[in-house]
Amino acid sequence: MVLKFTGGLFKSLFSLVRLQLSDMATTAASSLQMATARPCISSSSRRAFGSSSKMLNGNFKVASWSKLSSTCHTSSVQSFQRCFTSSSMKMDKFVTRAMAGASENKPVSGLPIDLKGKRAFIAGVADDNGYGWAIAKSLAAAGAEILVGTWVPALNIFESSLRRGKFDESRVLPDGSLMEITKVYPLDAVFDNPEDVPEEIKTNKRYAGSSNWTVQEAAECVKNDFGSIDILVHSLANGPEVVKPLLETSRKGYLAAISASSYSYVSLLKHFLPIINPGGSSISLTYIASERIIPGYGGGMSSAKAALESDTRVLAFEAGRRKGIRVNTISAGPLRSRAAKAIGFIDMMIDYSSANAPLEKELSADEVGNTAAFLASPLASAITGGVIYVDNGLNAMGVGVDSPIFENLNIPKAQH
C-alpha cells in the first residue's frame, strides 16, 4: 500500500501512525470457521482524508507503510492508536470458533467433514449402544442419509424401540436434532442368497414375517429403493463358541465365526459394490485379538478378525481398481455393548485398557464413530487398505504396566 501526502500534512498526521498486525489464532477442535472483520474507515475520517487530498494540489511525496511505521514515535502512537482503533478504523482480527456443521449462509474454511448428499448403509445395527449405532450417528451428524441392516431376529424389537422413542435420547446429534434412519432393512449376512438358506432357518419363528433378508436381496432392495449408496459399513460379528479356547473349538464353531465375522464382509462388498458410487468408502470393525493373544476371546474369533484384516487389504486393491472405492477397517478398543457382554469379561478388558493404554481413559463409541466419518469423507481420500487403531493407544504397548513387576518403576500417571 502506498500513500501520498505533502510534507506538512505528512509530519502532522503520519508521525502518529504505527501499524500493528494481530496474529491469527488457530485452534483445531473439530471443524473451524474463520470470521474476519474488514477495515472500515468512518465517514468523518473519509471526509478528512478527502478534503486533505484536495489541498495537496499535486505536490505529493511517496512513502510505504513499512517506512512510515519505522519512523513513528512510540509515545505518540499509543495515544493515537486508542483514538484510531475506536473511532476511525477497525483493524483486521481473525476469530475462530468450533463448528458442529457447515453454516449454509457463510463460507466455510478449515477442514470440515461434510457428507451432505451422501447415503450410507450400515450393516449390523440392532440397538443404540454399539459401534454400529455410533458410526450411524457420526455419519448423520456430518450430513449423510442413513440406512441400516438389522439382524432378522432382532428386527421387530429394534423397529419397535425406534417407533416408541426408546432411542430418542441416543439419537440426539451435536446440533440438537435427532438422527433420522431413512429405512431399516432385515439382514442376515451369513446367507448370500435365498438358495443358501437351510430349511430350519426358513421355518424358524424368529424369521417369520420377514423377507428379502439375504445379502444379495438386501442389496437389490436398496438399489430398487435408492439407486445407489456412497458408504458401506460392516459392523457385525458372531462366534457361537467364543467362550471356548481355540483347542476346544469345533470345526463347525470355527467356520461359523469365520462366516459371520469375516466372509460376511466379502459378501457384503461383493453384492453392494455395483451400487456404490465411484469414490465411495467401505469400513469394517476389527479387534486387536487379530494380532495379539487375548485369552478368553476364543471360538475362532481371533482368526476371523485376522482374516478380516487380510481381506481388507485385498478388497482395497480390487474395489479400488474397479471403482475407486476405499476399504479400511477400524481396530476398536473394548466397549460395554450388549454384543461384547456375551464374551463375559468385557468389564475386565475395559479396566485393563484404562490402566495400561497411553491414554488413561475409557474409550467412547463416539470416538470410533467419528473416525468412521473421517474415513468416509474426502479428507481420507488417499487412505485405503489400512487398519486404523482407535483404542487409546493400547495396540502400541508391549507389556501391562499395571503388573506388580513394574510397581517400583516411575510409570507416568494421568494428571486429572
C-alpha positions as CSV (number, residue, x, y, z in Angstrom):
1,M,0.0,0.0,0.0
2,V,1.3,3.5,-0.9
3,L,0.1,6.8,0.5
4,K,1.0,10.3,-0.9
5,F,1.0,13.5,1.2
6,T,2.7,16.9,1.3
7,G,5.4,17.4,3.9
8,G,3.3,19.5,6.3
9,L,0.4,17.1,6.5
10,F,2.8,14.2,6.5
11,K,4.5,15.5,9.7
12,S,1.3,16.3,11.5
13,L,-0.5,13.1,10.7
14,F,1.8,10.2,10.0
15,S,4.3,10.9,12.8
16,L,1.4,9.4,14.9
17,V,0.9,6.3,12.9
18,R,2.2,2.8,13.6
19,L,0.7,-0.3,12.1
20,Q,0.1,-3.2,14.3
21,L,-0.6,-6.6,12.9
22,S,-2.5,-9.0,15.0
23,D,-1.7,-12.7,14.8
24,M,-4.3,-15.0,13.6
25,A,-5.1,-17.5,16.4
26,T,-5.8,-21.0,15.2
27,T,-7.3,-23.7,17.3
28,A,-8.3,-27.1,16.0
29,A,-11.3,-28.6,17.7
30,S,-13.4,-30.2,15.1
31,S,-14.2,-28.0,12.1
32,L,-13.2,-24.3,12.2
33,Q,-14.9,-21.4,10.6
34,M,-12.9,-18.2,10.2
35,A,-14.7,-14.9,10.7
36,T,-12.9,-11.7,9.9
37,A,-13.7,-8.0,10.4
38,R,-12.6,-5.9,7.5
39,P,-11.0,-2.5,7.9
40,C,-13.7,0.2,8.0
41,I,-13.0,3.9,7.8
42,S,-15.6,6.1,9.4
43,S,-17.4,8.8,7.3
44,S,-15.8,11.6,9.3
45,S,-12.4,10.2,8.6
46,R,-13.2,9.8,4.9
47,R,-14.2,13.5,4.8
48,A,-11.0,14.5,6.4
49,F,-8.8,12.5,4.1
50,G,-10.9,13.6,1.1
51,S,-10.6,17.3,1.9
52,S,-6.9,17.0,2.7
53,S,-6.2,15.3,-0.6
54,K,-7.8,18.2,-2.4
55,M,-5.4,20.6,-0.7
56,L,-2.4,18.8,-1.9
57,N,-2.6,20.2,-5.4
58,G,-0.4,17.6,-6.9
59,N,2.6,18.1,-4.6
60,F,2.9,14.5,-3.4
61,K,5.5,12.6,-1.5
62,V,5.6,8.8,-1.5
63,A,6.1,6.6,1.5
64,S,5.4,2.9,2.1
65,W,3.7,1.7,5.2
66,S,6.9,-0.1,6.3
67,K,8.9,3.1,6.2
68,L,6.2,5.1,7.9
69,S,6.0,2.6,10.8
70,S,9.7,2.6,11.3
71,T,9.8,6.3,11.8
72,C,6.9,6.7,14.1
73,H,7.3,7.8,17.7
74,T,6.0,5.3,20.2
75,S,4.7,7.8,22.7
76,S,2.6,9.5,20.1
77,V,1.4,6.2,18.6
78,Q,0.0,4.9,21.8
79,S,-2.4,7.8,22.2
80,F,-3.3,7.9,18.5
81,Q,-3.9,4.1,18.5
82,R,-6.6,4.3,21.1
83,C,-8.4,7.0,19.1
84,F,-7.7,5.5,15.7
85,T,-9.0,2.0,16.5
86,S,-12.0,3.1,18.5
87,S,-13.4,5.7,16.1
88,S,-11.9,5.6,12.6
89,M,-10.7,2.1,11.7
90,K,-11.3,-1.4,12.8
91,M,-8.1,-3.4,12.4
92,D,-8.2,-7.0,10.9
93,K,-8.9,-9.6,13.5
94,F,-9.5,-13.3,13.0
95,V,-11.9,-15.1,15.2
96,T,-12.1,-18.9,15.4
97,R,-15.0,-21.0,16.7
98,A,-15.7,-24.7,16.6
99,M,-18.5,-25.7,14.2
100,A,-20.7,-28.8,14.5
101,G,-21.6,-28.4,10.9
102,A,-21.2,-26.0,8.0
103,S,-23.2,-22.9,8.0
104,E,-25.4,-22.5,5.0
105,N,-25.1,-18.8,4.9
106,K,-21.4,-18.4,5.5
107,P,-18.4,-19.7,3.6
108,V,-16.5,-22.5,5.4
109,S,-12.8,-22.6,5.9
110,G,-10.8,-25.2,7.7
111,L,-11.3,-28.9,7.1
112,P,-15.0,-29.8,7.8
113,I,-16.3,-33.3,7.4
114,D,-19.2,-32.7,5.1
115,L,-21.2,-35.8,3.9
116,K,-24.3,-33.9,2.7
117,G,-25.8,-35.7,-0.3
118,K,-24.1,-39.0,0.7
119,R,-26.0,-42.1,1.6
120,A,-24.7,-44.8,4.0
121,F,-25.8,-48.4,4.6
122,I,-24.7,-49.7,8.0
123,A,-25.0,-53.5,8.4
124,G,-25.2,-54.7,12.0
125,V,-27.3,-52.1,13.9
126,A,-29.7,-53.7,16.4
127,D,-29.6,-51.4,19.4
128,D,-28.3,-48.0,20.4
129,N,-25.2,-48.8,22.4
130,G,-22.8,-50.5,19.9
131,Y,-20.3,-49.2,17.5
132,G,-22.7,-49.5,14.5
133,W,-25.1,-47.1,16.1
134,A,-22.2,-44.7,16.9
135,I,-21.0,-44.8,13.3
136,A,-24.5,-44.1,12.1
137,K,-24.8,-41.1,14.4
138,S,-21.4,-39.6,13.3
139,L,-22.3,-40.1,9.6
140,A,-25.7,-38.5,10.2
141,A,-24.1,-35.6,12.1
142,A,-21.9,-35.0,9.0
143,G,-25.0,-34.8,6.8
144,A,-25.2,-38.4,5.4
145,E,-28.6,-40.2,4.9
146,I,-28.7,-43.3,7.0
147,L,-29.9,-46.8,6.0
148,V,-29.4,-49.7,8.3
149,G,-29.4,-53.5,8.1
150,T,-30.6,-55.3,11.2
151,W,-30.3,-59.0,12.1
152,V,-33.7,-60.5,11.4
153,P,-34.3,-62.0,14.9
154,A,-33.7,-58.5,16.4
155,L,-35.6,-56.6,13.8
156,N,-39.0,-56.3,15.4
157,I,-37.7,-55.1,18.8
158,F,-35.3,-52.7,17.1
159,E,-38.1,-51.1,15.0
160,S,-40.5,-51.1,17.9
161,S,-37.9,-49.3,20.1
162,L,-37.4,-46.7,17.4
163,R,-41.2,-46.1,17.0
164,R,-41.8,-45.8,20.8
165,G,-39.0,-43.3,21.2
166,K,-36.9,-45.6,23.3
167,F,-33.7,-44.5,21.4
168,D,-34.6,-40.8,21.2
169,E,-32.0,-39.8,23.8
170,S,-29.3,-41.7,22.0
171,R,-30.4,-40.2,18.6
172,V,-29.5,-36.6,19.7
173,L,-26.9,-35.1,17.3
174,P,-24.4,-32.3,18.2
175,D,-26.8,-29.7,16.7
176,G,-29.6,-30.8,18.9
177,S,-31.6,-32.6,16.2
178,L,-32.4,-36.3,16.2
179,M,-30.7,-38.8,13.9
180,E,-33.1,-40.0,11.2
181,I,-32.9,-43.5,9.9
182,T,-34.5,-43.4,6.5
183,K,-35.1,-47.2,6.3
184,V,-34.4,-50.3,8.2
185,Y,-33.7,-53.5,6.2
186,P,-33.8,-57.1,7.5
187,L,-30.4,-58.7,7.0
188,D,-28.7,-61.9,7.9
189,A,-25.2,-61.6,6.4
190,V,-24.5,-65.3,6.9
191,F,-26.5,-66.1,3.8
192,D,-25.6,-64.7,0.4
193,N,-28.8,-65.6,-1.5
194,P,-32.1,-67.5,-0.9
195,E,-30.6,-70.7,-2.1
196,D,-28.2,-70.7,0.8
197,V,-30.8,-70.6,3.5
198,P,-31.5,-74.0,5.1
199,E,-35.0,-75.2,5.8
200,E,-34.6,-74.9,9.5
201,I,-33.9,-71.2,9.2
202,K,-36.8,-70.6,6.7
203,T,-39.2,-72.2,9.1
204,N,-37.7,-70.6,12.2
205,K,-40.3,-68.4,14.1
206,R,-37.7,-65.6,14.6
207,Y,-37.6,-65.2,10.8
208,A,-41.4,-65.3,10.3
209,G,-42.9,-62.3,8.6
210,S,-39.5,-61.1,7.1
211,S,-38.4,-61.5,3.6
212,N,-35.5,-60.4,1.3
213,W,-33.0,-60.6,4.1
214,T,-30.0,-62.4,2.4
215,V,-27.1,-60.2,1.4
216,Q,-28.0,-60.4,-2.3
217,E,-31.7,-59.5,-1.7
218,A,-30.8,-56.6,0.7
219,A,-28.5,-55.1,-1.9
220,E,-31.2,-55.4,-4.5
221,C,-33.8,-53.8,-2.3
222,V,-31.5,-50.8,-1.6
223,K,-30.9,-50.5,-5.3
224,N,-34.6,-50.5,-6.0
225,D,-35.4,-48.0,-3.3
226,F,-32.5,-45.6,-3.6
227,G,-30.4,-46.5,-6.7
228,S,-27.0,-46.2,-5.0
229,I,-25.1,-45.6,-1.9
230,D,-21.8,-43.9,-1.1
231,I,-20.7,-45.5,2.2
232,L,-20.9,-49.2,3.3
233,V,-20.2,-50.2,6.9
234,H,-19.8,-53.7,8.2
235,S,-20.5,-53.8,11.9
236,L,-21.4,-57.3,12.7
237,A,-19.7,-60.5,14.1
238,N,-20.7,-63.7,15.7
239,G,-18.8,-66.6,17.2
240,P,-21.1,-69.3,18.7
241,E,-18.2,-70.8,20.6
242,V,-16.5,-67.5,21.5
243,V,-16.1,-68.5,25.2
244,K,-14.2,-71.7,24.3
245,P,-10.4,-71.9,24.0
246,L,-9.2,-72.5,20.4
247,L,-8.1,-76.0,21.3
248,E,-11.7,-76.8,22.4
249,T,-13.4,-75.1,19.4
250,S,-15.2,-77.4,17.0
251,R,-14.8,-77.1,13.2
252,K,-18.4,-76.1,12.9
253,G,-18.0,-73.3,15.5
254,Y,-14.7,-72.1,14.0
255,L,-16.2,-71.9,10.5
256,A,-19.3,-70.2,11.8
257,A,-17.1,-67.5,13.3
258,I,-15.3,-67.0,10.0
259,S,-18.5,-67.0,8.0
260,A,-20.4,-64.4,10.2
261,S,-17.4,-62.2,11.1
262,S,-15.2,-62.3,8.1
263,Y,-16.7,-63.7,4.9
264,S,-19.8,-61.7,5.6
265,Y,-17.8,-58.6,4.8
266,V,-16.5,-60.1,1.5
267,S,-20.1,-61.0,0.5
268,L,-21.5,-57.6,1.6
269,L,-18.9,-55.6,-0.5
270,K,-19.3,-58.0,-3.4
271,H,-23.1,-57.5,-3.7
272,F,-23.1,-53.8,-2.8
273,L,-20.2,-52.8,-5.0
274,P,-22.3,-52.3,-8.1
275,I,-24.4,-49.7,-6.4
276,I,-21.6,-47.9,-4.5
277,N,-20.8,-44.6,-6.3
278,P,-17.3,-44.3,-7.6
279,G,-15.0,-42.8,-5.0
280,G,-17.1,-44.2,-2.2
281,S,-15.9,-45.8,1.1
282,S,-16.3,-49.1,2.8
283,I,-15.5,-49.7,6.5
284,S,-15.4,-52.7,8.9
285,L,-14.6,-53.2,12.5
286,T,-11.8,-55.4,13.9
287,Y,-10.1,-56.1,17.2
288,I,-6.5,-56.4,18.5
289,A,-7.0,-60.1,19.1
290,S,-6.3,-60.5,15.4
291,E,-2.6,-60.0,16.1
292,R,-2.2,-60.3,19.9
293,I,-3.2,-63.1,22.3
294,I,-6.4,-62.2,24.1
295,P,-7.2,-65.2,26.4
296,G,-11.0,-65.7,26.5
297,Y,-11.6,-64.4,23.0
298,G,-11.9,-67.8,21.5
299,G,-14.1,-69.9,19.3
300,G,-12.1,-68.9,16.2
301,M,-13.0,-65.2,16.6
302,S,-9.3,-64.1,16.7
303,S,-8.8,-66.0,13.5
304,A,-11.9,-64.3,12.0
305,K,-10.6,-60.9,12.8
306,A,-7.2,-61.7,11.3
307,A,-8.9,-62.9,8.2
308,L,-11.0,-59.7,8.1
309,E,-7.9,-57.5,8.2
310,S,-6.2,-59.6,5.5
311,D,-9.3,-59.4,3.3
312,T,-9.4,-55.6,3.9
313,R,-6.1,-55.2,2.1
314,V,-7.1,-57.4,-0.8
315,L,-10.5,-55.8,-1.1
316,A,-8.9,-52.4,-1.1
317,F,-6.9,-53.3,-4.2
318,E,-9.8,-54.9,-6.0
319,A,-12.5,-52.4,-5.2
320,G,-10.1,-49.6,-5.6
321,R,-9.0,-50.7,-9.1
322,R,-12.6,-51.4,-10.2
323,K,-14.4,-48.3,-8.9
324,G,-12.1,-46.2,-6.8
325,I,-13.7,-47.5,-3.6
326,R,-11.6,-47.1,-0.5
327,V,-11.6,-50.0,2.0
328,N,-10.5,-49.7,5.6
329,T,-11.1,-51.4,8.9
330,I,-11.1,-49.8,12.4
331,S,-9.5,-51.7,15.2
332,A,-11.6,-50.5,18.1
333,G,-10.9,-50.9,21.8
334,P,-13.3,-52.7,24.2
335,L,-16.8,-51.3,24.6
336,R,-19.6,-52.1,27.0
337,S,-22.0,-53.1,24.3
338,R,-24.6,-55.8,24.5
339,A,-22.7,-57.9,22.0
340,A,-19.4,-57.6,23.9
341,K,-21.1,-58.7,27.1
342,A,-21.6,-62.1,25.6
343,I,-17.9,-62.7,25.9
344,G,-18.2,-62.5,29.6
345,F,-15.1,-60.5,30.6
346,I,-15.7,-57.1,28.8
347,D,-15.5,-55.1,32.1
348,M,-12.1,-56.7,32.9
349,M,-10.9,-55.7,29.4
350,I,-12.0,-52.1,29.8
351,D,-10.3,-51.9,33.1
352,Y,-7.1,-53.4,31.7
353,S,-7.2,-50.9,28.8
354,S,-7.7,-47.9,31.0
355,A,-4.8,-49.0,33.3
356,N,-2.3,-49.8,30.5
357,A,-3.1,-47.7,27.5
358,P,-1.1,-44.5,26.9
359,L,-4.3,-42.6,27.2
360,E,-5.8,-43.5,30.6
361,K,-9.5,-43.2,29.9
362,E,-12.4,-45.4,28.8
363,L,-13.0,-45.4,25.1
364,S,-16.3,-44.0,23.9
365,A,-18.3,-45.3,21.0
366,D,-18.4,-41.7,19.6
367,E,-14.6,-41.8,19.1
368,V,-15.0,-44.8,16.8
369,G,-17.9,-43.2,15.1
370,N,-16.0,-40.0,14.4
371,T,-13.1,-42.0,12.9
372,A,-15.5,-43.7,10.6
373,A,-16.9,-40.4,9.5
374,F,-13.4,-39.2,8.7
375,L,-12.6,-42.4,6.7
376,A,-15.8,-41.9,4.8
377,S,-15.1,-38.3,3.9
378,P,-12.9,-36.7,1.2
379,L,-10.4,-35.9,4.0
380,A,-9.3,-39.6,3.8
381,S,-9.2,-39.7,0.0
382,A,-5.8,-41.4,-0.1
383,I,-6.3,-43.8,2.8
384,T,-7.2,-47.4,1.9
385,G,-6.2,-50.9,2.8
386,G,-5.5,-49.8,6.4
387,V,-6.1,-50.9,9.9
388,I,-6.9,-47.8,11.9
389,Y,-6.4,-48.2,15.6
390,V,-8.9,-46.4,17.8
391,D,-8.1,-47.8,21.3
392,N,-6.4,-45.1,23.3
393,G,-3.1,-46.5,22.0
394,L,-3.3,-49.9,23.7
395,N,-2.1,-51.5,20.5
396,A,1.3,-49.9,20.9
397,M,2.0,-51.4,24.3
398,G,4.3,-54.4,24.8
399,V,3.6,-55.0,28.5
400,G,0.9,-54.4,31.0
401,V,2.3,-51.6,33.2
402,D,-0.2,-52.3,35.9
403,S,1.7,-55.6,36.7
404,P,3.3,-55.7,40.2
405,I,6.6,-56.3,38.4
406,F,6.6,-52.6,37.5
407,E,5.5,-51.2,40.8
408,N,8.9,-49.8,41.6
409,L,9.2,-48.0,38.2
410,N,8.3,-44.4,37.8
411,I,5.3,-45.0,35.5
412,P,3.7,-41.8,34.4
413,K,0.1,-41.3,35.6
414,A,-2.6,-39.2,34.2
415,Q,-3.0,-35.8,35.7
416,H,-6.6,-35.1,36.5
